């Protein structure tokens, strides 16, 4: 509570609430991933510029709705409607808000950001990285990467990383999850010569632990061709990859990373 100004400013848990609310509303309204990611980026940029200490916690819901509406105006083919969003909120959880409050907040956001929304979201990076790795036509990998990327919006720790780093980490995890599920269905062990994970047993024996969990195959990224095309080495992605993995391990149900030794990520090195 700010005693001098008499209001409680927005906290980390308020941001998480805002992102979860945006996730629920984007699904309810049938919006695209691009709309969600743009709305989330607008929210974080606005709070960074205005200062979280200057934004009241009790306005978090209005902020979430307004930013998602801005995202919809930028990304959706059909122009969004304030009242449709307000009604969707009431249908979702019974909360109510006033159109004039959203309009006023939208004006503040637009002015503070200088009407500049020329920034790349994580979806653009994700699509590019899937093409670089040759998984752009794999619907399951694409869907898994988007699911990871979407869920990552809730984790405030990931604000320390660029959207491109989060997208790259999501792609690495999605490919590994897809391949481990594929090999488990085939009854293939990672000790098999043709296993997607076989190289890790040979190249990273010191990382192998008694739990016998698989080591993430980062060779798909940890090579000159991919690093030069993306601008990221595995060392540059390692902290983000670890934080994203720990978050996904805890919050994505069912836990699709249960077959992997997440702590081994800390020992990754450039090729």
C-alpha positions as CSV (number, residue, x, y, z in Angstrom):
1,X,0.0,0.0,0.0
2,X,1.3,3.4,-1.0
3,X,0.6,5.5,2.1
4,X,1.4,8.7,0.5
5,X,-0.9,8.3,-2.5
6,X,-3.5,6.1,-0.8
7,X,-3.7,3.2,-3.1
8,X,-2.2,-0.3,-3.6
9,X,-0.1,-0.4,-6.7
10,X,0.0,-3.4,-9.1
11,X,2.0,-6.4,-7.9
12,X,3.6,-9.4,-9.6
13,X,0.5,-11.6,-8.7
14,X,-1.7,-8.9,-10.3
15,X,0.2,-9.3,-13.6
16,X,-0.2,-13.0,-13.4
17,X,-3.9,-12.6,-12.8
18,X,-4.1,-10.2,-15.8
19,X,-2.4,-12.7,-18.1
20,X,-4.6,-15.5,-17.0
21,X,-7.7,-13.4,-17.5
22,X,-6.5,-12.5,-21.0
23,X,-5.9,-16.2,-21.8
24,X,-9.5,-17.0,-20.7
25,X,-11.0,-14.1,-22.7
26,X,-9.0,-14.8,-25.9
27,X,-10.2,-18.3,-25.9
28,X,-13.8,-17.2,-25.1
29,X,-13.7,-14.7,-27.9
30,X,-12.0,-17.0,-30.4
31,X,-9.1,-14.7,-30.9
32,X,-5.9,-15.6,-32.7
33,X,-2.6,-16.3,-30.9
34,X,-1.2,-13.1,-32.4
35,X,-4.0,-11.1,-30.7
36,X,-3.1,-12.6,-27.3
37,X,0.7,-12.1,-27.7
38,X,0.2,-8.5,-28.9
39,X,-2.2,-7.7,-26.0
40,X,0.3,-9.2,-23.5
41,X,3.2,-7.2,-25.0
42,X,1.1,-4.0,-24.8
43,X,0.3,-4.6,-21.2
44,X,3.9,-5.2,-20.2
45,X,5.2,-2.2,-22.2
46,X,2.6,0.1,-20.7
47,X,3.4,-1.0,-17.1
48,X,7.2,-0.6,-17.8
49,X,6.7,2.9,-19.2
50,X,4.1,4.1,-16.6
51,X,5.8,2.3,-13.7
52,X,4.0,-0.4,-11.8
53,X,4.1,1.8,-8.7
54,X,1.9,4.3,-10.6
55,X,-0.9,1.9,-11.6
56,X,-3.6,0.8,-9.1
57,X,-4.0,-2.9,-8.4
58,X,-7.8,-2.6,-8.5
59,X,-7.6,-1.5,-12.2
60,X,-5.9,-4.8,-13.2
61,X,-9.0,-6.2,-14.8
62,X,-9.6,-3.1,-16.9
63,X,-6.0,-3.2,-18.0
64,X,-6.3,-6.8,-19.1
65,X,-9.4,-6.1,-21.1
66,X,-8.1,-2.9,-22.7
67,X,-4.8,-4.5,-23.8
68,X,-6.5,-7.5,-25.3
69,X,-8.9,-5.2,-27.1
70,X,-5.9,-3.3,-28.5
71,X,-4.4,-6.5,-29.6
72,X,-7.7,-7.5,-31.3
73,X,-7.8,-4.2,-33.1
74,X,-4.3,-4.8,-34.5
75,X,-4.6,-8.5,-35.3
76,X,-8.2,-9.6,-35.8
77,X,-9.9,-9.3,-39.2
78,X,-13.1,-8.1,-37.6
79,X,-13.0,-4.9,-35.6
80,X,-13.7,-5.8,-31.9
81,X,-16.4,-4.3,-29.8
82,X,-16.1,-2.9,-26.2
83,X,-19.5,-4.2,-25.2
84,X,-18.8,-7.7,-26.5
85,X,-15.6,-7.9,-24.3
86,X,-17.5,-6.5,-21.3
87,X,-20.2,-9.1,-21.7
88,X,-17.6,-11.9,-22.2
89,X,-16.0,-10.9,-18.9
90,X,-19.4,-11.0,-17.1
91,X,-20.2,-14.4,-18.6
92,X,-16.8,-15.6,-17.6
93,X,-16.6,-14.7,-13.9
94,X,-19.5,-12.3,-13.1
95,X,-17.2,-9.2,-13.0
96,X,-18.4,-6.0,-14.4
97,X,-16.7,-2.9,-15.9
98,X,-17.7,0.3,-17.6
99,X,-17.1,1.0,-21.3
100,X,-16.0,4.6,-20.5
101,X,-13.3,3.4,-18.1
102,X,-11.9,1.1,-20.9
103,X,-12.0,3.9,-23.4
104,X,-10.2,6.2,-21.1
105,X,-7.5,3.7,-20.3
106,X,-7.1,2.8,-24.0
107,X,-6.4,6.5,-24.7
108,X,-3.8,6.6,-22.0
109,X,-2.0,3.5,-23.3
110,X,-2.1,4.7,-26.9
111,X,-0.6,8.1,-25.9
112,X,2.1,6.7,-23.7
113,X,3.2,4.1,-26.3
114,X,3.1,6.9,-29.0
115,X,0.7,4.7,-31.1
116,X,3.8,2.6,-31.9
117,X,3.0,-1.1,-32.1
118,X,5.7,-2.0,-34.6
119,X,7.2,-4.8,-32.7
120,X,7.7,-8.5,-33.4
121,X,5.8,-10.9,-31.1
122,X,6.9,-14.4,-30.1
123,X,4.7,-16.0,-32.7
124,X,6.7,-14.5,-35.6
125,X,9.9,-15.8,-34.0
126,X,8.4,-19.2,-33.3
127,X,7.3,-19.7,-36.9
128,X,10.7,-18.7,-38.2
129,X,12.6,-21.1,-35.9
130,X,10.3,-24.0,-36.8
131,X,11.2,-23.4,-40.4
132,X,14.9,-23.3,-39.6
133,X,14.7,-26.6,-37.8
134,X,12.5,-28.2,-40.4
135,X,9.4,-28.7,-38.2
136,X,7.2,-26.0,-39.7
137,X,4.9,-28.6,-41.3
138,X,4.6,-30.7,-38.2
139,X,1.3,-29.8,-36.7
140,X,1.9,-31.5,-33.4
141,X,5.2,-29.7,-32.8
142,X,3.6,-26.4,-33.8
143,X,0.7,-26.9,-31.5
144,X,2.9,-27.9,-28.6
145,X,5.2,-24.9,-29.1
146,X,2.3,-22.6,-29.2
147,X,0.9,-24.2,-26.0
148,X,4.2,-23.6,-24.2
149,X,4.5,-20.1,-25.6
150,X,1.0,-19.2,-24.5
151,X,1.4,-20.6,-21.0
152,X,4.8,-18.8,-20.6
153,X,3.0,-15.4,-20.6
154,X,1.9,-16.1,-17.0
155,X,5.5,-16.5,-15.6
156,X,6.9,-13.1,-14.6
157,X,10.5,-14.6,-14.5
158,X,10.4,-14.8,-18.3
159,X,10.1,-11.0,-18.5
160,X,13.9,-11.1,-18.1
161,X,14.2,-12.6,-21.6
162,X,13.5,-11.5,-25.2
163,X,10.4,-12.8,-27.0
164,X,12.8,-14.4,-29.5
165,X,14.7,-16.3,-26.7
166,X,11.4,-17.6,-25.2
167,X,10.2,-18.7,-28.7
168,X,13.5,-20.5,-29.3
169,X,13.3,-22.3,-26.0
170,X,9.6,-23.2,-26.7
171,X,10.6,-24.8,-30.0
172,X,13.4,-26.8,-28.5
173,X,11.1,-28.2,-25.8
174,X,8.3,-28.9,-28.3
175,X,10.5,-30.9,-30.6
176,X,11.9,-32.9,-27.7
177,X,8.5,-33.6,-26.3
178,X,7.2,-34.7,-29.7
179,X,10.2,-37.0,-30.2
180,X,10.1,-38.6,-26.8
181,X,6.4,-39.3,-27.2
182,X,7.0,-40.8,-30.6
183,X,9.8,-43.0,-29.4
184,X,7.9,-44.2,-26.4
185,X,5.0,-45.2,-28.6
186,X,7.5,-47.1,-30.8
187,X,9.0,-48.8,-27.7
188,X,12.4,-47.3,-28.6
189,X,15.0,-46.7,-25.9
190,X,17.2,-43.7,-26.1
191,X,20.1,-46.2,-26.1
192,X,19.1,-47.3,-29.5
193,X,21.5,-46.3,-32.2
194,X,18.8,-44.5,-34.2
195,X,17.2,-42.7,-31.2
196,X,16.8,-39.0,-31.4
197,X,18.4,-38.8,-28.0
198,X,21.3,-41.3,-28.6
199,X,23.9,-38.6,-29.3
200,X,23.4,-37.2,-25.8
201,X,24.6,-40.5,-24.3
202,X,27.8,-40.3,-26.2
203,X,28.5,-36.6,-26.3
204,X,27.3,-35.7,-22.8
205,X,28.0,-38.8,-20.6
206,X,28.9,-36.6,-17.5
207,X,25.3,-35.1,-17.7
208,X,23.7,-38.6,-17.4
209,X,22.2,-39.1,-13.9
210,X,21.2,-42.2,-12.0
211,X,17.6,-41.4,-12.6
212,X,18.2,-42.4,-16.2
213,X,16.0,-39.6,-17.5
214,X,16.7,-38.3,-21.0
215,X,18.9,-35.3,-21.7
216,X,17.2,-32.8,-23.9
217,X,18.5,-33.0,-27.5
218,X,19.9,-29.5,-28.0
219,X,22.1,-30.6,-30.9
220,X,19.2,-29.5,-33.1
221,X,20.1,-26.0,-32.2
222,X,23.7,-26.3,-30.9
223,X,25.3,-26.2,-34.3
224,X,26.8,-23.5,-36.5
225,X,24.1,-23.5,-39.2
226,X,21.2,-22.9,-36.8
227,X,23.1,-20.6,-34.5
228,X,24.2,-18.4,-37.4
229,X,20.7,-18.2,-38.8
230,X,19.0,-17.4,-35.5
231,X,21.6,-15.3,-33.8
232,X,21.5,-17.4,-30.7
233,X,23.9,-20.0,-29.4
234,X,22.8,-22.6,-26.8
235,X,24.7,-20.8,-24.2
236,X,22.7,-17.7,-24.9
237,X,19.4,-19.7,-24.6
238,X,20.4,-21.8,-21.6
239,X,19.0,-19.6,-18.7
240,X,15.7,-19.0,-20.6
241,X,15.5,-22.7,-21.5
242,X,16.0,-23.7,-17.9
243,X,13.5,-21.2,-16.4
244,X,10.9,-22.1,-19.1
245,X,11.4,-25.8,-18.5
246,X,10.9,-25.5,-14.7
247,X,7.8,-23.4,-15.2
248,X,6.3,-25.8,-17.8
249,X,7.3,-28.8,-15.6
250,X,5.2,-27.4,-12.8
251,X,2.2,-25.9,-14.5
252,X,1.6,-27.8,-17.8
253,X,-0.7,-30.8,-17.1
254,X,0.0,-33.5,-17.7
255,X,3.7,-33.0,-17.2
256,X,5.2,-33.5,-20.6
257,X,8.7,-33.0,-19.3
258,X,8.7,-35.9,-16.8
259,X,11.0,-38.0,-19.0
260,X,13.7,-35.3,-19.0
261,X,16.5,-34.3,-16.6
262,X,15.8,-30.6,-16.4
263,X,18.8,-29.8,-14.1
264,X,21.1,-31.1,-16.9
265,X,20.3,-27.9,-18.9
266,X,22.6,-26.0,-16.6
267,X,25.6,-28.0,-17.9
268,X,24.9,-27.3,-21.6
269,X,27.8,-25.8,-23.6
270,X,28.2,-24.5,-27.1
271,X,29.4,-26.9,-29.7
